[in-house]
Amino acid sequence: MAKTVIDIDDEELALAAEVLGTKTKKDTVNAALAAVAARARRRKALEALIELDRQGAFDKAREPGFKREVRGAWAVEDATVS
């Protein structure tokens, strides 16, 4: 972990600490960075799902009777496992 000296807005830091439930400046900054990184990962994952949808990966799931077909398959699997 790198040690960096920066100027931080005290009011923003206090609000972030309150929202994040952190006690120290270090914990607040690290938690804020982790939250931003997690948001970026979720956005990338959503974009990947949107692209899969554009490519037709979920078209079968939109067909009439799909849920019944899938539930039926699970019921057969459950019956054979018992």
Secondary structure, 3 states (H helix, E strand, C coil): CCCCCCCCCHHHHHHHHHHHCCCCHHHHHHHHHHHHHHHHHHHHHHHHHHHHHHCCCCCHHHCCCHHHHHHHHHHHHHHHHC
